[in-house]
Amino acid sequence: MFFVDTIEVAGLGNRSYLAGGVREAVVIDPPRDVDRVIAAAARRGVRISHVVETHVHNDYVTGGPELARLTGAAYLVPAGARVSFERTPVRDGDSMVVDADAGLALRALATPGHTPHHTSYVLEEGGAAVAVFTGGSLLIGTVGRPDLVEPRLTEDLARAQHASAHRLADELPDETAVLPTHGFGSFCSAGRVEGGATTIGKEKSANEALTRDVDTFVADLLAGLDEVPAYYAHMGPANSAGPAPVDLTPPAVADADEIAARLAAGEWVVDLRNRVAFAEGHVAGSFNFEAEGQLATYLAWLIPWGRPVTLLAESTGQLAAAQRELVRVGVDRPAAAATGEPSTWVREGEPLAAFRRATFADLADVTVVTAVTGRHPRDGLVVLDVRRSSERAGGFIEGSVHIPVHALHGRLGEIPKGEVWVHCAGGMRAAIAASLLDAAGRQVVAVDDAFTAAEKSGLTVRTP
């Protein structure tokens, strides 16, 4: 008998896995906060015998070296990966015993495409394939993106993705479970993923890499690639060098004077509360990144790398969870933190800042209707769309200004004068953008609504 436990890293849209038998287990693509993995193994009562990487990751800092050190496990990394630490290099066809009593073994399959050295691992029970850990190769309905290594390699890697997907489909039984690392919201995925479980057989009928010829697949894949989060540039080097152990102890406590001083020094003060509470009252100059949203992705994407960050949270639990999220992307130690009510985060006599929230119906009420253009923003009102370019290509509000949220902090000067109504696809990114605008002294309204409501509210939605 064997088991496979999924370790969700939901904020980054990734999964790690613990797989094994009665006595021993292997861990695939572990997150940096390895205590979760160790706890999962303890619940199963198994020893971690192997820690393996499918590739050198671009979207998070791995916990592989630390997990191997703490458990004494063999640390397996594809032989072609350029790393500067001790590991067991893995080559195509290599096999290792995971749990002899359970008849479990792991076999390496070279599946280049997401990276040149990418390797998938087939879990075999009694010599028969039961699951394959595909990392950033074959995902659910799509593949990992091929453009994160080197621009000149992108097309070649896209073609390699197609070939690797076909290798997996040709060599493994249809009932083999496909267990990818990426594809659950991760920007490492080349397309949208539907569903949470799949098999080789299902992918043969649904995956674009297996249903299209190579030229069509590559052309569509390259045309559909989205923006790359800026912090990815720091993840590969960190993983190649070998990440340091994490420190999740509580940060130093900041009082109102220190918060004000850090703001005055140009540091980032990040309020982790939900966007409704932030809009109602917050420290002037602070930014809102909801702890319950994609905190790690968007904070790491927007913040100037290495800039000190102070976290403001409604509870110690929220603060601790945020720290855990942030170490996964290399934002290791907050400079300081405060918890409680926002009234305690400002000096005596200083008011809290606030801004309005609205819906697309509210926005429609303050637009102007003409016979030629339909509804468009009235004079003195700016509609700011902070979605990604790929999202805007599906439709945008007539007369709106477009600056993706990840570029907004450096392009505030491009926004026309007037009251800014900022929207995204659902409200979270609009709240981030509204906080940036509010901190810059702009009069702002955060549209906290689904973009699907825009046209239904009477707004004129155009397509390019």
C-alpha positions in Angstrom: 0.0 0.0 0.0 1.1 3.6 -0.7 -0.2 7.0 0.1 0.2 10.5 -1.4 -0.5 13.5 0.7 -0.8 16.9 -0.9 0.7 19.9 0.9 -1.1 22.9 -0.5 0.8 26.2 -0.9 -2.4 28.0 -1.9 -1.2 31.6 -1.9 1.4 30.7 -4.6 -0.9 28.3 -6.5 1.5 25.4 -5.9 1.5 21.9 -4.4 4.2 19.8 -2.7 3.8 16.1 -2.0 4.6 13.5 0.6 4.4 10.0 -0.8 5.4 6.7 0.7 4.5 3.4 2.3 4.4 2.1 5.9 7.9 3.2 7.0 9.4 5.6 4.6 8.4 8.4 2.3 9.7 10.9 -0.3 9.0 14.6 -0.5 8.6 16.4 -3.9 9.3 20.1 -4.4 9.0 21.1 -0.7 8.0 24.7 0.3 10.5 26.7 2.4 8.6 26.3 5.6 9.5 22.7 6.0 7.9 22.3 9.5 4.6 21.6 7.6 6.2 18.7 5.8 7.8 17.3 8.9 4.5 17.4 10.7 2.8 15.6 7.8 5.4 12.8 7.9 4.9 12.6 11.7 1.2 12.1 11.3 1.9 9.3 8.9 4.6 7.8 11.2 7.1 7.6 8.3 10.7 8.6 7.9 11.5 11.0 5.0 14.1 9.0 3.1 14.4 11.3 0.0 13.7 14.9 -0.9 13.5 15.6 -4.6 13.3 18.7 -6.8 11.7 18.5 -10.3 13.6 21.7 -11.2 15.3 24.8 -9.8 12.2 26.9 -9.0 11.5 30.4 -10.2 8.4 31.2 -8.2 9.3 30.2 -4.6 12.3 29.5 -2.4 12.6 25.8 -1.9 12.9 24.1 1.5 14.7 21.1 0.0 18.2 21.7 1.4 16.9 22.4 4.9 14.5 19.5 4.9 17.2 17.1 3.8 19.5 18.5 6.5 16.9 18.1 9.3 15.8 14.6 8.3 19.0 13.1 7.0 17.3 12.4 3.7 19.0 12.1 0.4 18.6 15.3 -1.6 18.0 14.7 -5.3 18.3 17.4 -7.9 18.4 17.1 -11.7 22.0 16.6 -12.8 21.7 19.4 -15.3 20.7 22.0 -12.7 23.5 24.5 -11.8 23.6 24.6 -8.1 26.4 25.4 -5.6 25.5 22.9 -2.8 25.9 19.2 -2.1 23.2 17.1 -3.6 22.6 13.7 -5.4 22.4 14.5 -9.1 19.6 12.7 -10.9 19.6 11.6 -14.5 17.0 10.2 -16.8 16.2 6.6 -15.9 17.7 6.7 -12.4 15.6 4.8 -9.9 15.7 4.9 -6.1 13.9 2.8 -3.5 11.5 4.8 -1.4 10.1 2.1 0.9 11.3 -1.5 0.3 8.7 -3.1 2.5 5.9 -1.5 0.4 7.7 -2.2 -2.9 7.8 1.6 -3.7 10.4 3.2 -5.9 10.8 6.5 -7.7 12.0 6.6 -11.3 13.3 9.8 -13.0 12.1 10.9 -16.4 13.8 13.8 -18.2 11.0 16.2 -19.2 12.7 19.4 -20.3 10.6 22.4 -21.2 9.7 24.4 -18.1 13.5 24.5 -17.6 16.2 22.7 -19.6 16.9 20.3 -16.7 13.3 19.6 -15.7 12.8 16.1 -14.4 9.5 14.2 -13.5 9.4 11.3 -11.1 7.3 8.2 -11.5 6.1 6.5 -8.3 6.1 2.8 -8.9 4.5 0.1 -6.7 5.8 -3.4 -7.4 7.3 -2.0 -10.6 4.0 -0.6 -11.9 3.5 3.2 -12.3 0.8 4.5 -10.0 1.5 8.3 -10.1 3.9 10.8 -11.7 5.1 14.0 -10.1 5.3 16.3 -13.1 6.4 19.6 -11.4 6.2 22.2 -14.1 5.9 19.8 -17.1 2.5 18.3 -17.7 -0.1 20.3 -15.7 -3.9 19.9 -15.6 -5.0 20.9 -19.1 -1.8 22.8 -19.9 2.0 22.9 -19.2 4.4 25.0 -17.3 5.5 28.2 -19.0 8.8 28.0 -21.0 9.9 31.6 -20.8 11.3 31.9 -17.3 14.9 30.8 -18.0 16.3 32.8 -20.9 14.3 34.6 -23.7 16.5 33.1 -26.4 15.5 29.6 -25.2 11.8 30.2 -25.0 10.7 28.7 -28.3 13.0 25.7 -28.0 11.7 25.0 -24.5 8.1 25.3 -25.7 8.8 22.6 -28.2 10.5 20.6 -25.5 7.4 20.9 -23.4 5.3 19.4 -26.2 7.8 16.5 -26.6 7.9 15.9 -22.8 4.2 15.8 -22.5 4.0 13.2 -25.2 6.8 11.2 -23.6 4.8 11.0 -20.4 1.6 10.1 -22.3 3.3 7.5 -24.3 5.3 5.8 -21.5 2.8 5.8 -18.7 -0.5 3.9 -18.3 -3.7 6.0 -18.7 -4.7 5.4 -15.0 -1.5 7.0 -13.7 -2.3 9.9 -11.5 -0.7 13.2 -12.7 0.5 15.3 -9.7 2.0 18.6 -10.8 3.6 21.2 -8.6 2.3 24.2 -10.5 -1.0 25.1 -12.0 -3.4 26.0 -9.2 -3.0 29.8 -9.6 0.7 29.9 -10.1 2.2 32.3 -12.6 4.5 29.3 -13.6 1.5 27.8 -15.4 1.1 28.6 -19.1 -2.7 28.5 -19.0 -5.6 28.3 -16.7 -6.2 25.1 -14.8 -9.6 23.6 -14.2 -10.0 20.9 -11.5 -7.8 19.5 -8.9 -7.1 15.9 -10.0 -6.2 14.2 -13.3 -4.6 11.2 -14.9 -2.6 10.5 -18.0 -5.7 9.3 -19.7 -7.7 12.4 -19.0 -4.8 14.6 -20.2 -4.6 12.7 -23.5 -8.1 14.0 -24.3 -7.9 17.5 -22.7 -4.4 18.8 -22.5 -3.4 21.3 -25.2 0.0 19.8 -25.4 -1.4 16.4 -26.3 -4.3 17.5 -28.6 -2.5 19.9 -30.9 0.4 19.5 -33.3 3.6 21.0 -32.1 3.6 24.1 -34.3 0.1 25.1 -33.3 0.8 24.3 -29.7 3.9 26.4 -29.7 2.4 29.3 -31.5 -0.6 29.4 -29.1 1.5 28.9 -26.0 3.9 31.8 -26.9 1.0 34.1 -27.8 -0.7 33.5 -24.5 2.2 34.0 -22.1 1.3 36.4 -19.3 3.5 38.9 -17.3 6.2 37.5 -15.1 6.2 38.5 -11.5 9.3 40.7 -10.8 10.4 38.7 -7.8 10.9 35.6 -10.0 14.3 37.1 -10.9 15.5 36.5 -7.3 14.1 33.0 -6.8 16.3 31.1 -9.2 19.6 32.5 -7.9 18.4 31.9 -4.3 17.6 28.3 -5.0 20.8 27.7 -7.0 22.9 29.0 -4.1 21.0 27.0 -1.5 18.5 29.0 0.7 19.2 29.7 4.3 16.9 28.3 7.1 13.9 30.3 7.8 13.2 32.4 11.0 9.5 32.5 11.8 9.9 34.1 15.3 7.8 37.2 15.9 9.3 40.4 14.6 10.1 43.4 16.9 7.0 45.3 18.0 6.6 48.8 16.5 4.7 51.5 18.3 3.0 54.5 16.6 6.1 56.6 16.7 8.2 53.9 15.0 5.5 53.3 12.3 5.5 57.0 11.5 9.3 57.1 11.4 9.5 54.1 9.1 7.0 55.7 6.7 8.9 59.0 6.8 12.1 57.0 5.9 10.4 55.7 2.8 10.0 52.1 4.1 6.9 50.1 3.3 4.2 49.7 6.0 1.8 47.0 4.9 -1.7 46.6 6.4 -2.8 42.9 6.2 -6.4 43.5 7.1 -9.2 42.9 4.7 -9.9 45.6 2.1 -13.2 46.7 3.7 -11.6 47.4 7.1 -8.6 49.1 5.4 -10.8 51.4 3.4 -12.8 52.4 6.5 -9.7 53.5 8.4 -5.9 53.0 8.1 -2.5 54.6 8.8 -2.0 57.3 6.2 0.8 56.2 3.8 0.3 52.5 4.5 -0.4 49.9 1.7 -3.1 47.2 1.8 -2.2 43.7 0.9 -4.8 41.3 2.3 -3.5 38.4 4.3 -6.3 36.3 2.8 -5.4 37.1 -0.8 -2.3 36.4 -2.8 -0.2 38.2 -0.3 3.2 36.7 -1.2 2.8 37.0 -4.9 1.7 40.6 -5.1 3.7 42.1 -2.2 6.9 40.4 -3.5 6.0 41.6 -7.1 5.5 45.2 -6.1 7.9 46.0 -3.3 11.4 47.2 -4.3 13.5 44.2 -3.6 15.2 44.4 -0.2 13.1 47.4 1.0 12.3 47.0 4.7 8.7 46.1 5.4 6.6 46.6 8.6 3.5 44.5 8.9 0.3 45.7 10.6 -2.1 42.9 11.5 -5.4 42.5 13.3 -4.0 39.5 15.3 -0.9 37.6 16.1 -2.3 34.7 14.1 -2.7 36.8 11.0 0.8 38.2 11.4 2.3 34.7 11.8 0.5 33.4 8.8 1.7 36.4 6.7 5.3 35.8 7.8 5.0 32.2 6.7 3.7 33.3 3.3 6.4 35.8 2.8 9.4 33.6 3.6 8.3 31.3 0.7 9.2 34.1 -1.7 12.3 35.4 0.0 10.8 38.2 2.1 12.5 36.8 5.2 12.2 39.1 8.2 9.8 42.0 8.7 11.6 45.0 10.0 8.9 45.4 12.7 5.2 44.7 13.2 2.2 45.8 15.2 -1.1 44.0 15.9 -4.5 45.2 17.2 -6.7 48.2 16.2 -5.5 50.8 13.7 -6.2 53.6 16.2 -3.2 52.3 18.2 -1.0 52.5 15.1 -1.2 56.3 14.8 0.2 58.9 17.2 -2.2 60.7 19.5 -4.3 63.3 17.7 -3.5 61.9 14.2 -6.6 60.8 12.3 -6.9 57.6 10.3 -7.1 57.9 6.5 -10.0 56.4 4.6 -11.5 56.2 1.1 -14.7 55.1 -0.5 -15.6 51.7 -1.9 -18.1 51.3 -4.7 -19.6 48.9 -7.3 -19.7 49.1 -11.1 -23.3 50.2 -10.8 -22.1 53.2 -8.7 -19.5 53.9 -11.4 -22.2 53.8 -14.1 -24.2 56.4 -12.1 -21.3 58.9 -12.4 -20.6 58.5 -16.1 -21.8 60.5 -19.0 -23.9 59.0 -21.8 -23.5 60.2 -25.4 -25.1 58.9 -28.6 -21.7 58.2 -30.2 -19.5 56.7 -27.5 -22.1 55.4 -25.0 -21.1 55.8 -21.4 -17.7 57.3 -20.6 -16.1 58.9 -17.6 -17.3 62.4 -16.9 -14.8 65.3 -16.7 -12.7 65.1 -13.6 -13.2 61.3 -13.2 -10.6 58.8 -14.1 -11.4 55.1 -14.5 -8.2 53.1 -13.8 -8.0 49.4 -14.8 -5.2 47.6 -13.0 -5.8 44.1 -14.5 -3.1 42.4 -16.5 -2.9 43.1 -20.3 -4.2 39.6 -21.0 -7.3 40.3 -18.9 -7.9 43.7 -20.5 -7.7 42.0 -24.0 -11.0 40.3 -23.1 -12.8 43.6 -22.7 -12.4 47.0 -21.0 -14.5 50.0 -19.9 -14.7 52.7 -22.5 -12.4 55.6 -21.7 -10.5 53.8 -18.9 -6.8 54.2 -18.3 -4.8 50.9 -18.1 -1.8 50.4 -15.7 -1.4 46.9 -14.3 -1.2 46.9 -10.5 2.3 45.5 -10.5 3.5 48.5 -12.5 1.4 51.1 -10.7 3.9 52.2 -8.0 6.4 53.4 -10.6 3.8 55.0 -12.9 1.6 57.0 -10.6 2.6 60.2 -12.5 0.9 58.9 -15.6 -2.6 58.9 -14.1 -4.6 62.0 -15.2 -5.8 64.5 -12.6 -9.1 63.9 -11.0 -10.9 61.4 -8.8 -9.7 57.9 -9.6 -12.1 55.0 -9.6 -9.9 51.9 -9.7 -11.0 48.4 -10.6 -9.6 45.0 -11.3 -11.4 41.7 -11.9 -12.7 41.1 -8.4 -11.6 43.7 -5.9 -8.4 42.5 -4.3 -6.0 44.2 -6.7 -8.1 47.3 -6.9 -7.7 47.6 -3.1 -3.9 47.4 -3.4 -4.0 50.0 -6.1 -6.3 52.2 -4.1 -4.0 52.1 -1.2 -1.0 53.1 -3.4 -3.0 56.0 -4.8 -4.3 57.1 -1.4 -0.8 57.0 0.0 0.3 59.3 -2.9 -2.4 61.8 -2.0 -4.9 61.0 -4.7 -8.7 61.1 -4.2 -9.6 57.5 -4.9 -12.6 55.2 -5.0 -12.0 51.4 -4.9 -14.5 49.5 -7.1 -15.0 46.3 -5.1 -17.0 44.3 -7.6 -16.6 41.5 -10.2 -15.8 42.9 -13.7 -18.5 40.7 -15.1 -20.9 43.3 -13.5 -19.5 46.2 -15.5 -21.5 45.7 -18.7 -24.6 44.5 -16.8 -24.5 47.8 -15.0 -24.8 49.8 -18.2 -21.1 50.6 -18.7 -19.8 50.4 -22.2 -17.3 47.6 -22.5 -15.0 47.5 -25.5 -12.6 44.9 -26.9 -9.4 45.8 -28.6 
